Amino acid sequence: MDYRPLGRTDLNVSALCLGTMTWGEQNSEAEAFAQIERAKAAGINFIDTAEMYPVPPKAETYATTERYIGNYFKSRGDRADWILASKIAGPGNTIDYIRDKNLKHNRRHIVEAVDASLKRLQTDWIDLYQLHWPERSTNFFGQLGYQHKSDETFTPLEETLEALDEQVRAGKIRHIGLSNETPWGTMKFLALAEARGWPRAVSIQNPYNLLNRSFEIGLSEIAIREQCGLLAYSPLAFGFLSGKYENGARPAKGRLTLYSRFMRYFNPQSEAACSRYVALAREHGLDPAQMALAFVTRQPFVTSNIIGATTLEQLDSNIASFELKLSDEVLAGIEAIHKDQPNPAP
C-alpha cells in the first residue's frame, strides 16, 4: 500500500480509503467488522464515514454507520491505528430529522454534531472532520449550472471556520476538510483560514470517476497547488463502471437496482460511454472495475480513493486495483473515450 500526505499535516493516509456508506443498510454490523479487518490487513489505515450514513438517508437508520464503527473500536481496541474521517450534514437532501430540522454549519450545530459523532464513534477525537456539502445553494450533487440567489441567507463561512477552530483547539477534531465543494468555496475557505489563523482545509471529498471528471476542470489545480487533495468518492459510479449493469442487467443487490434516487448514471450518454470503458478493459484483459479504480488512484491531485463494497469479494477486488498499473495504450484509450463523451454523468 502507498501512503500519501493528508494536506500539509503530519498524517499519511493510505492511497485507498475504506468507504462505509452501505453499513447499516446493505451491510450488517458483522459484515462491517469483517470489512474493516480485511482493509487493515491490506494496509489501509483510512476510514471515512458521516453522521448521515448509511445511504440512502432515513430517520430510522440515521448514524447507524458511526455506531458500527464505534462498536468496532470498542471491541478491537485499535482506534489509534486508524485515521478516522467523518462529516456534518448540510441542509436539504431529504433530511428533516437531525437537530432542529433546519441544518446549519453554525457554531451550535457544529458543536452538537461533533459531540454526537464522538459519542457514537466511541472515540475522543476525529482526525478529519468535513462539511458534507455546502449550506449555501450552489452547484453540487450533479447540478452543472450555478443559479445565484441574491436573497439567500446562510451561515457566514467565517462563523463556520471559527467554530471548527474551537473544536480543533478543544482536541475533539484534528483537521478539517470540505466535501461536494466548488472552486469558489474551496478558495474562500483557504483564504479565510490563512487570514485569520483558523484551520486550513486539508482535503476535498468530491465525486470523481471515468464518467465524471469535472473535478479536473476547476479544482485539480487547487488541489495540487494548495495541497488540498481530492478524496475521490463514487470512483465506480455506484458500481456502474464495473460492467454489472451492461445490456440492461439489473442485479438484485445492486445499488442502482435497489434505490431509485441514484439515477444520475442512467442516461443514454453515460450508458454508451460506460460500455466503451468496459469494452476497453476487457480488450486488454483487465477487470473493468479495477481499471476504473486504478485510473482514479493514479491521478496526481488524488490523496485517497474511497472504495466501498457490500461483499468481501468486492472489497478484495477493489483493494487489488492498487497493484494495477495502466499501460500507455489503456490510458490513450480512456482519453479517446473521454474526448468523445466527456463527463456524461457529472
SERO-4910 file (N, C-alpha, C, O; in steps of 0.05 Angstrom, whole numbers):
BEGIN
 pado doro    nc1    nc2    nc3   cac1   cac2   cac3    cc1    cc2    cc3    oc1    oc2    oc3
  Met    A     17    -24      0      0      0      0     17     25      0     39     26     12
  Asp    A      9     45    -14     22     71    -15      9     89      5    -15     87     11
  Tyr    A     25    108     17     14    127     36     22    155     27     44    160     18
  Arg    A      2    173     30      5    200     19     -1    221     41    -18    216     58
  Pro    A     12    244     40      7    264     60    -22    274     58    -32    278     36
  Leu    A    -34    278     81    -61    290     82    -57    320     84    -53    331    106
  Gly    A    -59    334     61    -54    362     61    -27    369     71     -7    357     64
  Arg    A    -25    389     89      0    398    100      4    388    128     19    399    144
  Thr    A    -10    366    135     -9    355    162     14    335    164     28    329    144
  Asp    A     17    324    188     37    303    192     25    275    189     38    255    196
  Leu    A      0    274    179    -13    248    175     -9    238    147    -10    253    128
  Asn    A     -4    212    145     -1    199    119    -23    178    116    -25    160    133
  Val    A    -40    182     96    -63    164     93    -58    145     70    -44    151     51
  Ser    A    -70    121     72    -67    102     51    -80    112     25   -100    127     26
  Ala    A    -69    103      2    -80    112    -24   -108    103    -28   -122    115    -45
  Leu    A   -116     82    -15   -144     73    -15   -156     78     13   -143     73     33
  Cys    A   -180     88     13   -194     94     38   -219     76     39   -232     71     19
  Leu    A   -225     65     62   -248     48     65   -273     64     68   -277     78     88
  Gly    A   -291     63     48   -317     77     50   -337     60     64   -335     35     65
  Thr    A   -357     73     77   -374     59     96   -404     63     92   -420     55    109
  Met    A   -412     77     71   -440     86     70   -461     65     67   -485     70     69
  Thr    A   -453     40     62   -472     18     60   -477      4     87   -496    -12     89
  Trp    A   -461     11    107   -463     -3    133   -487      6    148   -489     29    155
  Gly    A   -505    -13    154   -530     -6    167   -553     -6    148   -576     -4    157
  Glu    A   -548     -8    122   -568    -10    102   -565    -36     86   -582    -54     88
  Gln    A   -543    -38     71   -538    -63     56   -519    -82     71   -517   -105     64
  Asn    A   -506    -72     92   -487    -88    107   -494    -88    136   -501    -68    148
  Ser    A   -491   -112    149   -496   -115    177   -471   -106    193   -450   -100    181
  Glu    A   -473   -104    219   -450    -97    235   -428   -118    232   -405   -111    231
  Ala    A   -435   -143    232   -415   -164    229   -400   -161    203   -376   -165    201
  Glu    A   -415   -155    182   -402   -151    155   -384   -126    155   -363   -126    143
  Ala    A   -393   -105    169   -376    -81    172   -350    -88    186   -329    -80    177
  Phe    A   -352   -103    208   -328   -111    223   -309   -126    204   -284   -122    204
  Ala    A   -320   -145    189   -303   -161    171   -289   -144    150   -266   -149    143
  Gln    A   -304   -124    140   -291   -106    120   -268    -90    132   -247    -86    120
  Ile    A   -273    -80    157   -251    -64    170   -227    -82    173   -204    -73    168
  Glu    A   -231   -106    182   -208   -124    187   -193   -131    161   -169   -132    161
  Arg    A   -209   -135    140   -197   -141    114   -181   -117    103   -159   -121     93
  Ala    A   -192    -94    106   -178    -70     97   -152    -65    113   -132    -58    101
  Lys    A   -154    -69    139   -130    -65    155   -108    -85    147    -85    -77    146
  Ala    A   -115   -109    142    -96   -129    135    -82   -122    108    -59   -130    104
  Ala    A    -96   -107     91    -85    -98     66    -68    -73     68    -57    -64     48
  Gly    A    -67    -61     91    -51    -37     95    -67    -11     95    -55     10     96
  Ile    A    -93    -13     92   -109     11     93   -111     22    122   -116      7    140
  Asn    A   -106     48    125   -107     60    152   -126     83    153   -127     98    173
  Phe    A   -143     86    133   -160    110    130   -189    100    126   -194     83    109
  Ile    A   -207    110    143   -235    102    141   -253    127    142   -248    145    158
  Asp    A   -272    128    124   -288    152    120   -318    145    126   -328    125    116
  Thr    A   -330    162    142   -359    159    148   -372    186    150   -361    206    141
  Ala    A   -396    187    160   -411    212    162   -435    207    181   -445    185    184
  Glu    A   -443    229    194   -466    226    212   -491    217    196   -509    204    208
  Met    A   -493    224    171   -516    218    155   -518    189    147   -540    179    141
  Tyr    A   -496    174    147   -496    147    137   -511    128    155   -512    131    179
  Pro    A   -523    107    143   -520     97    115   -536    113     95   -554    129    102
  Val    A   -530    107     70   -544    119     47   -560     98     33   -549     76     29
  Pro    A   -585    103     24   -599    129     26   -606    136     55   -612    118     71
  Pro    A   -605    162     61   -611    171     88   -640    167     96   -658    173     81
  Lys    A   -644    156    120   -670    152    131   -669    157    161   -649    152    174
  Ala    A   -691    167    172   -692    172    201   -686    147    217   -672    149    237
  Glu    A   -697    125    209   -694    100    225   -666     88    224   -659     72    241
  Thr    A   -649     96    204   -622     86    203   -601    107    208   -577    102    207
  Tyr    A   -610    131    214   -591    154    218   -569    147    238   -574    137    260
  Ala    A   -544    151    229   -520    148    245   -513    119    252   -495    115    268
  Thr    A   -527    100    240   -520     72    246   -491     65    238   -478     50    252
  Thr    A   -482     77    216   -454     71    208   -434     79    229   -416     64    235
  Glu    A   -437    103    240   -419    112    261   -420     94    285   -400     88    297
  Arg    A   -444     84    292   -447     66    315   -432     40    310   -418     30    327
  Tyr    A   -434     29    285   -419      5    279   -389      9    283   -376     -8    294
  Ile    A   -379     31    273   -350     37    275   -342     40    304   -321     29    312
  Gly    A   -359     54    319   -353     57    348   -353     30    362   -336     25    379
  Asn    A   -371     13    355   -372    -14    368   -347    -30    360   -337    -46    376
  Tyr    A   -338    -26    335   -313    -40    327   -290    -30    343   -274    -46    354
  Phe    A   -287     -4    346   -264      7    362   -265     -4    390   -244    -11    402
  Lys    A   -289     -5    402   -291    -14    429   -283    -43    432   -270    -51    451
  Ser    A   -292    -59    412   -286    -88    414   -257    -95    407   -247   -115    418
  Arg    A   -245    -80    389   -218    -87    380   -196    -70    394   -173    -79    396
  Gly    A   -203    -47    403   -184    -30    417   -161    -19    400   -139    -14    410
  Asp    A   -167    -16    374   -146     -7    356   -151     21    344   -142     26    322
  Arg    A   -166     37    358   -173     64    348   -148     79    338   -149     93    318
  Ala    A   -126     77    353   -102     92    346    -89     83    320    -72     97    310
  Asp    A    -97     60    310    -86     50    285    -99     63    260    -89     60    238
  Trp    A   -120     78    265   -136     88    243   -136    119    241   -135    132    261
  Ile    A   -136    129    217   -142    157    211   -172    158    204   -180    147    183
  Leu    A   -187    170    222   -216    169    220   -228    196    210   -221    217    220
  Ala    A   -245    194    190   -258    218    178   -288    215    181   -299    194    177
  Ser    A   -301    237    189   -330    238    189   -339    265    179   -322    282    172
  Lys    A   -365    269    178   -376    294    165   -401    303    180   -416    287    191
  Ile    A   -405    329    179   -430    341    188   -449    345    164   -440    355    143
  Ala    A   -474    338    167   -493    341    145   -500    370    141   -499    386    159
  Gly    A   -509    375    116   -518    402    109   -549    401    106   -561    381    110
  Pro    A   -560    424     98   -589    426     95   -599    411     70   -584    406     51
  Gly    A   -625    404     70   -637    390     47   -630    361     46   -626    348     66
  Asn    A   -630    351     21   -623    322     16   -642    303     30   -634    282     39
  Thr    A   -667    312     33   -689    297     45   -685    292     75   -699    276     87
  Ile    A   -666    306     87   -660    302    116   -675    323    132   -668    347    132
  Asp    A   -695    314    147   -711    333    164   -714    321    192   -734    326    205
  Tyr    A   -694    306    201   -697    292    226   -672    295    244   -669    281    264
  Ile    A   -653    313    236   -629    317    252   -631    344    265   -639    364    253
  Arg    A   -623    345    290   -623    370    306   -650    385    303   -670    373    310
  Asp    A   -650    410    294   -676    424    294   -689    424    266   -705    441    260
  Lys    A   -681    405    249   -693    401    223   -687    424    203   -698    425    182
  Asn    A   -669    441    211   -661    463    193   -630    465    196   -620    483    208
  Leu    A   -617    446    183   -589    442    187   -572    466    178   -577    478    157
  Lys    A   -553    473    195   -535    495    190   -506    487    197   -501    467    210
  His    A   -488    503    186   -460    499    194   -452    522    213   -430    533    211
  Asn    A   -469    527    232   -464    548    252   -451    535    277   -448    511    278
  Arg    A   -444    552    296   -430    542    319   -446    521    334   -435    500    341
  Arg    A   -471    526    340   -487    507    355   -489    480    342   -486    459    354
  His    A   -495    480    316   -498    455    302   -471    440    300   -471    415    303
  Ile    A   -449    454    296   -423    441    295   -416    428    322   -407    405    322
  Val    A   -421    442    343   -415    431    370   -432    406    375   -422    386    384
  Glu    A   -458    408    369   -476    385    374   -468    362    356   -468    339    366
  Ala    A   -462    367    331   -456    345    313   -430    332    320   -428    307    321
  Val    A   -409    347    327   -384    335    335   -387    318    360   -377    295    361
  Asp    A   -400    329    380   -403    314    405   -418    288    401   -412    267    412
  Ala    A   -439    289    384   -455    265    379   -439    244    364   -441    221    370
  Ser    A   -423    253    344   -407    234    329   -386    222    347   -381    197    345
  Leu    A   -373    237    364   -353    226    382   -365    205    400   -353    184    404
  Lys    A   -389    210    410   -402    190    427   -408    165    412   -403    143    422
  Arg    A   -419    168    388   -426    144    372   -401    128    364   -400    104    365
  Leu    A   -380    143    357   -355    130    348   -338    120    371   -318    106    366
  Gln    A   -346    126    395   -332    117    419   -302    124    418   -285    107    422
  Thr    A   -297    149    412   -270    159    410   -268    187    421   -289    201    424
  Asp    A   -245    195    428   -240    222    439   -234    243    417   -235    267    422
  Trp    A   -228    233    393   -222    252    372   -229    241    344   -230    217    340
  Ile    A   -233    259    326   -237    253    297   -214    266    282   -209    290    285
  Asp    A   -200    250    266   -176    261    253   -183    281    231   -169    301    228
  Leu    A   -205    276    216   -213    294    194   -243    298    196   -258    279    193
  Tyr    A   -251    323    200   -279    329    203   -287    347    179   -275    368    175
  Gln    A   -306    338    163   -313    350    138   -341    362    138   -359    351    151
  Leu    A   -345    383    122   -371    394    117   -382    378     93   -372    380     71
  His    A   -403    362     98   -411    342     78   -420    355     52   -413    344     30
  Trp    A   -433    377     53   -439    392     29   -445    421     37   -452    425     61
  Pro    A   -443    440     19   -446    468     27   -474    474     38   -494    462     30
  Glu    A   -474    492     57   -500    502     67   -514    520     47   -538    520     45
  Arg    A   -498    535     32   -509    553     12   -518    538    -12   -510    515    -16
  Ser    A   -535    550    -28   -544    538    -53   -523    542    -75   -516    565    -82
  Thr    A   -512    520    -84   -492    522   -106   -493    496   -122   -510    479   -116
  Asn    A   -476    493   -141   -478    470   -159   -461    447   -150   -437    445   -153
  Phe    A   -475    428   -137   -463    403   -128   -485    381   -131   -507    387   -138
  Phe    A   -477    356   -125   -495    333   -129   -507    332   -157   -531    328   -161
  Gly    A   -489    336   -177   -497    333   -205   -508    358   -218   -514    357   -242
  Gln    A   -510    379   -204   -520    404   -216   -497    418   -230   -477    425   -217
  Leu    A   -500    424   -256   -478    436   -270   -479    467   -268   -460    479   -259
  Gly    A   -501    478   -277   -503    507   -277   -507    519   -249   -521    507   -232
  Tyr    A   -495    542   -244   -498    556   -219   -521    576   -221   -520    594   -239
  Gln    A   -541    574   -204   -563    593   -204   -561    610   -179   -565    600   -156
  His    A   -554    635   -182   -550    652   -159   -576    661   -147   -595    668   -161
  Lys    A   -577    661   -120   -600    670   -105   -591    694    -89   -579    691    -68
  Ser    A   -598    718    -98   -588    742    -86   -599    747    -58   -587    761    -42
  Asp    A   -622    735    -52   -634    739    -25   -629    716     -6   -641    715     16
  Glu    A   -611    698    -14   -606    675      3   -589    682     28   -571    699     26
  Thr    A   -596    670     50   -580    674     74   -569    647     83   -583    626     81
  Phe    A   -544    647     91   -532    622    102   -511    630    122   -502    653    123
  Thr    A   -502    611    138   -483    616    158   -457    627    145   -446    615    127
  Pro    A   -447    650    155   -422    661    143   -400    641    146   -397    627    167
  Leu    A   -384    638    125   -362    619    126   -343    625    149   -330    607    160
  Glu    A   -341    651    157   -325    659    180   -334    645    206   -318    636    221
  Glu    A   -360    645    210   -371    632    234   -366    602    233   -359    590    254
  Thr    A   -369    590    210   -364    561    208   -335    555    215   -330    536    230
  Leu    A   -316    569    203   -288    564    208   -280    569    237   -265    554    248
  Glu    A   -291    591    248   -285    597    276   -295    575    294   -281    568    314
  Ala    A   -319    565    289   -330    543    305   -313    518    302   -308    504    322
  Leu    A   -304    512    278   -287    489    274   -260    492    288   -249    473    299
  Asp    A   -250    517    288   -225    523    302   -228    517    332   -209    506    344
  Glu    A   -251    523    343   -256    518    372   -255    488    377   -245    479    398
  Gln    A   -266    472    358   -265    443    362   -237    432    359   -230    412    373
  Val    A   -221    444    342   -193    435    340   -178    442    365   -163    425    376
  Arg    A   -182    466    375   -168    474    400   -177    457    424   -161    453    443
  Ala    A   -201    448    423   -211    431    445   -201    402    443   -205    386    461
  Gly    A   -188    396    420   -177    369    416   -198    349    406   -192    325    405
  Lys    A   -221    358    399   -242    339    390   -238    331    361   -244    308    353
  Ile    A   -228    349    345   -221    343    317   -192    352    312   -183    371    325
  Arg    A   -179    339    294   -151    346    288   -148    365    264   -133    384    264
  His    A   -164    358    243   -162    373    218   -190    375    206   -208    360    213
  Ile    A   -193    394    187   -219    398    174   -216    393    144   -195    396    132
  Gly    A   -239    386    132   -240    382    103   -266    391     92   -285    395    107
  Leu    A   -267    393     66   -291    401     52   -301    377     36   -287    357     32
  Ser    A   -326    380     26   -338    358     10   -360    370     -7   -375    388      1
  Asn    A   -361    360    -32   -381    370    -51   -379    400    -54   -399    414    -57
  Glu    A   -354    410    -53   -349    438    -54   -340    448    -81   -331    432    -98
  Thr    A   -344    474    -86   -337    486   -112   -310    500   -110   -299    503    -89
  Pro    A   -299    508   -133   -274    523   -132   -276    549   -116   -257    555   -100
  Trp    A   -298    563   -119   -301    588   -103   -301    582    -73   -286    594    -57
  Gly    A   -317    562    -65   -318    555    -37   -292    546    -26   -284    553     -4
  Thr    A   -278    529    -41   -253    519    -31   -233    541    -27   -220    543     -6
  Met    A   -229    559    -46   -210    581    -44   -219    601    -22   -202    612     -9
  Lys    A   -245    605    -19   -254    623      2   -247    612     30   -237    627     47
  Phe    A   -252    586     34   -245    574     60   -214    576     65   -206    582     87
  Leu    A   -199    571     44   -170    572     47   -160    600     53   -142    604     70
  Ala    A   -171    620     39   -163    647     43   -170    657     71   -154    670     84
  Leu    A   -194    650     81   -202    658    108   -184    645    129   -177    658    148
  Ala    A   -178    620    125   -161    606    144   -134    619    146   -123    623    167
  Glu    A   -122    627    123    -96    640    123    -97    667    136    -79    675    150
  Ala    A   -119    682    130   -121    709    140   -126    710    170   -116    728    184
  Arg    A   -141    691    181   -149    691    209   -135    671    227   -139    671    251
  Gly    A   -118    655    215   -104    635    232   -122    612    240   -117    599    260
  Trp    A   -143    607    225   -161    585    230   -152    560    216   -134    561    200
  Pro    A   -164    537    222   -156    512    210   -158    513    179   -178    523    168
  Arg    A   -139    502    167   -138    501    137   -149    475    127   -141    454    137
  Ala    A   -167    476    108   -177    451     96   -154    435     85   -138    445     70
  Val    A   -154    409     92   -132    392     83   -140    374     60   -124    360     48
  Ser    A   -166    373     54   -176    355     33   -203    365     23   -217    381     36
  Ile    A   -211    355      0   -238    360    -10   -248    333    -21   -236    321    -39
  Gln    A   -271    325    -11   -283    299    -19   -305    304    -39   -327    313    -31
  Asn    A   -299    300    -64   -318    304    -86   -320    279   -103   -302    262   -101
  Pro    A   -340    277   -119   -342    253   -137   -320    255   -159   -314    277   -169
  Tyr    A   -309    232   -166   -290    231   -189   -289    203   -199   -283    184   -184
  Asn    A   -295    200   -225   -294    174   -238   -293    178   -268   -293    200   -277
  Leu    A   -291    156   -283   -289    158   -312   -313    172   -325   -310    182   -347
  Leu    A   -336    172   -312   -360    184   -323   -363    213   -313   -380    227   -322
  Asn    A   -347    221   -294   -349    248   -282   -321    257   -274   -312    252   -252
  Arg    A   -307    270   -293   -281    281   -287   -282    311   -285   -262    325   -290
  Ser    A   -305    321   -277   -308    351   -275   -289    363   -254   -284    387   -256
  Phe    A   -280    347   -235   -261    358   -215   -236    369   -229   -223    387   -219
  Glu    A   -229    357   -252   -205    366   -266   -206    394   -276   -186    408   -280
  Ile    A   -231    404   -280   -234    430   -294   -227    453   -276   -211    470   -284
  Gly    A   -238    455   -252   -233    478   -235   -219    472   -209   -210    490   -196
  Leu    A   -218    447   -201   -208    440   -174   -182    426   -173   -168    427   -153
  Ser    A   -174    413   -195   -149    397   -194   -125    415   -189   -107    407   -174
  Glu    A   -124    438   -202   -101    457   -197   -101    466   -168    -79    468   -156
  Ile    A   -124    472   -157   -126    480   -129   -116    457   -111   -100    462    -93
  Ala    A   -124    433   -117   -117    410   -101    -86    407    -99    -75    402    -78
  Ile    A    -73    411   -122    -44    408   -123    -29    432   -111    -12    429    -93
  Arg    A    -36    456   -121    -22    480   -112    -26    486    -83     -8    496    -69
  Glu    A    -51    481    -73    -57    488    -45    -54    464    -27    -59    467     -3
  Gln    A    -46    441    -37    -43    417    -21    -68    411     -5    -68    406     19
  Cys    A    -90    411    -21   -116    405    -10   -128    383    -29   -145    388    -45
  Gly    A   -117    359    -26   -121    338    -45   -149    326    -45   -164    329    -25
  Leu    A   -155    313    -67   -181    301    -70   -183    274    -56   -166    257    -59
  Leu    A   -205    271    -40   -213    245    -31   -236    237    -49   -258    247    -47
  Ala    A   -230    220    -68   -248    214    -90   -270    195    -81   -265    172    -73
  Tyr    A   -295    204    -83   -317    186    -76   -332    178   -102   -330    192   -122
  Ser    A   -346    156   -100   -360    144   -123   -341    138   -147   -348    144   -169
  Pro    A   -318    126   -141   -299    121   -163   -309    101   -183   -299     99   -206
  Leu    A   -329     85   -175   -341     65   -194   -368     74   -203   -383     58   -215
  Ala    A   -376     99   -198   -402    109   -206   -424     90   -196   -441     81   -211
  Phe    A   -423     86   -169   -442     67   -156   -443     40   -169   -464     27   -171
  Gly    A   -419     30   -178   -417      4   -190   -422      3   -219   -419    -18   -232
  Phe    A   -431     25   -231   -437     26   -259   -413     18   -277   -416      4   -297
  Leu    A   -389     27   -268   -365     22   -284   -354     -6   -281   -334    -14   -294
  Ser    A   -366    -22   -263   -358    -50   -261   -367    -67   -284   -357    -89   -288
  Gly    A   -387    -57   -298   -398    -73   -320   -422    -89   -313   -434   -103   -330
  Lys    A   -430    -89   -287   -451   -107   -279   -479    -98   -288   -498   -113   -286
  Tyr    A   -481    -73   -298   -507    -64   -308   -508    -63   -338   -526    -52   -350
  Glu    A   -488    -76   -351   -487    -76   -380   -511    -90   -392   -522   -109   -381
  Asn    A   -519    -80   -416   -541    -92   -431   -567    -93   -416   -583   -112   -419
  Gly    A   -572    -73   -399   -597    -72   -384   -598    -90   -360   -619    -92   -348
  Ala    A   -576   -102   -353   -576   -120   -329   -582   -104   -304   -572    -82   -301
  Arg    A   -597   -116   -286   -603   -103   -260   -600   -124   -238   -619   -136   -229
  Pro    A   -575   -129   -230   -570   -148   -208   -586   -142   -184   -589   -118   -176
  Ala    A   -597   -162   -171   -617   -158   -150   -606   -141   -127   -621   -125   -115
  Lys    A   -581   -144   -120   -570   -130    -97   -554   -105   -105   -541    -92    -88
  Gly    A   -555    -97   -130   -540    -73   -139   -554    -48   -129   -578    -46   -128
  Arg    A   -537    -28   -121   -548     -3   -110   -567     11   -131   -587     22   -123
  Leu    A   -559     10   -156   -575     24   -176   -601      8   -182   -619     19   -195
  Thr    A   -602    -17   -174   -627    -32   -176   -645    -27   -152   -669    -24   -154
  Leu    A   -633    -25   -128   -648    -23   -103   -659      5    -98   -680      8    -87
  Tyr    A   -644     26   -107   -651     53    -98   -655     71   -122   -636     77   -137
  Ser    A   -679     80   -126   -686     97   -149   -673    124   -148   -672    138   -169
  Arg    A   -665    133   -124   -653    160   -122   -626    163   -136   -618    185   -143
  Phe    A   -613    140   -141   -586    141   -153   -589    137   -184   -580    116   -194
  Met    A   -600    156   -197   -605    153   -226   -587    170   -244   -591    171   -268
  Arg    A   -568    184   -232   -552    203   -248   -535    189   -269   -527    201   -289
  Tyr    A   -530    162   -265   -514    148   -285   -530    134   -306   -520    124   -326
  Phe    A   -557    134   -302   -574    122   -322   -584    142   -342   -607    151   -340
  Asn    A   -567    150   -361   -576    166   -383   -562    154   -408   -541    141   -405
  Pro    A   -572    159   -431   -560    147   -455   -531    152   -459   -515    135   -467
  Gln    A   -522    177   -452   -494    184   -456   -476    168   -437   -455    158   -445
  Ser    A   -485    166   -412   -470    151   -392   -468    121   -399   -446    109   -398
  Glu    A   -490    110   -407   -490     82   -413   -473     76   -437   -459     55   -438
  Ala    A   -473     94   -457   -456     89   -481   -427     91   -474   -411     74   -482
  Ala    A   -420    112   -458   -392    115   -450   -383     92   -432   -361     82   -436
  Cys    A   -400     84   -414   -393     62   -396   -387     37   -411   -368     22   -405
  Ser    A   -404     31   -430   -400      7   -447   -373      7   -461   -360    -14   -464
  Arg    A   -364     31   -469   -338     33   -483   -315     29   -463   -295     16   -469
  Tyr    A   -318     39   -439   -297     35   -418   -296      6   -411   -274     -5   -408
  Val    A   -319     -7   -407   -319    -35   -400   -306    -52   -422   -291    -70   -417
  Ala    A   -313    -45   -447   -302    -60   -470   -272    -56   -472   -257    -74   -478
  Leu    A   -262    -31   -466   -234    -25   -467   -219    -43   -446   -198    -54   -452
  Ala    A   -230    -44   -423   -217    -60   -402   -216    -90   -411   -194   -102   -408
  Arg    A   -237   -100   -421   -238   -128   -428   -220   -134   -452   -208   -155   -454
  Glu    A   -217   -114   -470   -199   -117   -493   -170   -121   -484   -155   -135   -497
  His    A   -163   -109   -461   -136   -111   -451   -134   -131   -428   -113   -132   -414
  Gly    A   -154   -148   -425   -153   -168   -404   -155   -158   -376   -144   -171   -357
  Leu    A   -167   -135   -372   -169   -123   -346   -198   -125   -335   -217   -126   -350
  Asp    A   -199   -126   -309   -225   -124   -296   -235    -95   -298   -220    -77   -291
  Pro    A   -259    -90   -309   -268    -62   -313   -268    -45   -288   -261    -22   -288
  Ala    A   -276    -57   -265   -277    -42   -240   -248    -35   -232   -243    -12   -223
  Gln    A   -230    -54   -234   -202    -48   -226   -190    -27   -244   -174    -10   -235
  Met    A   -196    -27   -270   -186     -7   -288   -196     21   -280   -181     40   -279
  Ala    A   -222     22   -274   -234     48   -266   -221     58   -240   -216     82   -238
  Leu    A   -217     41   -221   -205     49   -195   -176     57   -199   -168     77   -187
  Ala    A   -161     42   -214   -133     48   -218   -130     75   -232   -111     89   -226
  Phe    A   -148     82   -250   -147    108   -263   -150    131   -242   -135    151   -244
  Val    A   -168    127   -223   -172    148   -203   -148    150   -185   -138    172   -180
  Thr    A   -138    127   -175   -117    127   -155    -91    140   -166    -76    151   -150
  Arg    A    -86    138   -191    -61    147   -203    -60    177   -207    -39    188   -214
  Gln    A    -83    191   -204    -83    220   -211    -67    236   -190    -68    230   -166
  Pro    A    -51    255   -199    -33    270   -181    -48    287   -161    -36    295   -141
  Phe    A    -73    293   -166    -88    310   -147   -104    294   -127   -118    305   -110
  Val    A   -103    267   -129   -118    250   -111   -101    242    -87    -79    232    -90
  Thr    A   -111    248    -63    -98    239    -38   -105    210    -32    -88    194    -25
  Ser    A   -131    204    -34   -140    177    -28   -166    171    -44   -182    189    -48
  Asn    A   -168    146    -53   -191    137    -68   -209    121    -50   -201    101    -39
  Ile    A   -234    131    -46   -252    118    -27   -267     95    -40   -284     98    -57
  Ile    A   -260     71    -32   -272     47    -43   -293     37    -24   -289     37      1
  Gly    A   -315     28    -35   -337     16    -19   -344    -11    -30   -339    -16    -54
  Ala    A   -356    -28    -14   -363    -54    -23   -385    -65     -5   -388    -57     18
  Thr    A   -401    -83    -16   -421    -97      0   -413   -126      6   -426   -139     23
  Thr    A   -393   -136     -7   -383   -163     -1   -352   -162      1   -339   -144     -9
  Leu    A   -342   -182     15   -313   -183     18   -299   -189     -9   -277   -180    -13
  Glu    A   -313   -203    -26   -302   -209    -53   -298   -182    -68   -278   -178    -81
  Gln    A   -318   -165    -67   -316   -139    -80   -294   -123    -67   -278   -110    -82
  Leu    A   -292   -123    -41   -271   -108    -27   -244   -118    -35   -226   -101    -40
  Asp    A   -240   -144    -36   -214   -155    -44   -206   -146    -72   -183   -138    -77
  Ser    A   -225   -146    -90   -220   -138   -118   -213   -108   -119   -195   -100   -133
  Asn    A   -228    -92   -104   -223    -63   -103   -195    -57    -92   -181    -40   -102
  Ile    A   -188    -71    -71   -161    -67    -59   -139    -75    -79   -119    -62    -81
  Ala    A   -144    -97    -93   -124   -107   -113   -119    -87   -135    -99    -88   -149
  Ser    A   -138    -69   -139   -135    -49   -161   -110    -31   -156   -100    -20   -175
  Phe    A   -102    -29   -131    -79    -12   -125    -54    -22   -139    -36     -7   -146
  Glu    A    -52    -48   -144    -28    -60   -156    -29    -58   -187     -9    -64   -200
  Leu    A    -51    -49   -198    -54    -48   -227    -42    -22   -238    -49      0   -230
  Lys    A    -23    -25   -256    -11     -3   -269    -21     -2   -298    -17    -20   -314
  Leu    A    -35     20   -304    -47     22   -331    -26     28   -352    -10     46   -348
  Ser    A    -27     14   -374     -8     18   -396    -15     44   -411    -37     55   -408
  Asp    A      5     53   -426      0     77   -442    -22     73   -462    -37     91   -468
  Glu    A    -24     48   -472    -45     42   -491    -73     44   -478    -92     54   -490
  Val    A    -75     33   -454   -101     35   -440   -108     64   -434   -131     73   -437
  Leu    A    -88     79   -424    -93    107   -418   -101    123   -443   -118    141   -441
  Ala    A    -89    117   -465    -96    131   -490   -125    123   -498   -140    140   -508
  Gly    A   -133     98   -493   -160     90   -499   -180    104   -481   -201    112   -490
  Ile    A   -173    108   -456   -190    122   -437   -194    151   -446   -216    161   -447
  Glu    A   -172    164   -454   -174    192   -463   -190    195   -488   -204    215   -492
  Ala    A   -188    175   -506   -204    177   -531   -234    175   -525   -249    190   -537
  Ile    A   -241    158   -507   -270    156   -500   -279    182   -486   -300    192   -491
  His    A   -262    192   -468   -269    216   -453   -272    240   -473   -289    257   -469
  Lys    A   -255    241   -493   -257    263   -512   -283    261   -528   -295    282   -534
  Asp    A   -291    237   -535   -316    234   -549   -341    240   -532   -360    252   -542
  Gln    A   -340    233   -507   -363    237   -489   -353    245   -461   -352    229   -443
  Pro    A   -345    271   -458   -335    280   -433   -356    283   -412   -377    295   -417
  Asn    A   -351    273   -388   -368    278   -365   -398    274   -370   -413    292   -366
  Pro    A   -405    250   -378   -434    245   -384   -451    244   -358   -476    245   -360
  Ala    A   -439    241   -335   -454    239   -310   -442    255   -288   -432    244   -268
  Pro    A   -441    282   -291   -429    299   -271   -444    298   -244   -436    311   -225
***
